[in-house]
């Protein structure tokens, strides 16, 4: 599997789950709060884009950091670890229909994804047993920082778009 085949045949399909469920949950549980449908649609699109971009960040972080931890540098195998270990977070996104449960499910999904990544880096990336934990922790930290930066940028776009629609510009 290549990064693009995993993206189009796996990640893009699963990334719909948290985006659609958070859209439904936000709209249903807030009653709209006068925000309008556009706000919820843009939020869902941002969630989806973040999921897809996270796959790439995760893949390249795994691959670029691999030599530092005695792992095999192989973008295809990095993409496999990224896609398949992230499955837990995508599936946990179902519970984001209920906003509070969505937060808890996302946390549980992320913890399980880290465990799946730990299991996957050994056989796929040929990471030595003594370096697996630190490799997983470093990659997770890199992904969290990148995710924070990307979500801040996309959040600013969302806010600008929302202000524009509220002001009628």
Secondary structure, DSSP 8 states (H G I E B T S, - for coil): --HHHHIIIIIHHHHHHHHHHHHHHHHHHHTTTT--HHHHHHHHHHHHHHHHHHHHHHHHHHHHHGGGGT----HHHHHHHHHHHTHHHHHHGGGGGSHHHHHHHHHHHHHHHHHHHHHHHHHHH---GGGHHHHHHHHHHHHHHHHHHHHHHHHHHHHHHHHHHHHT-
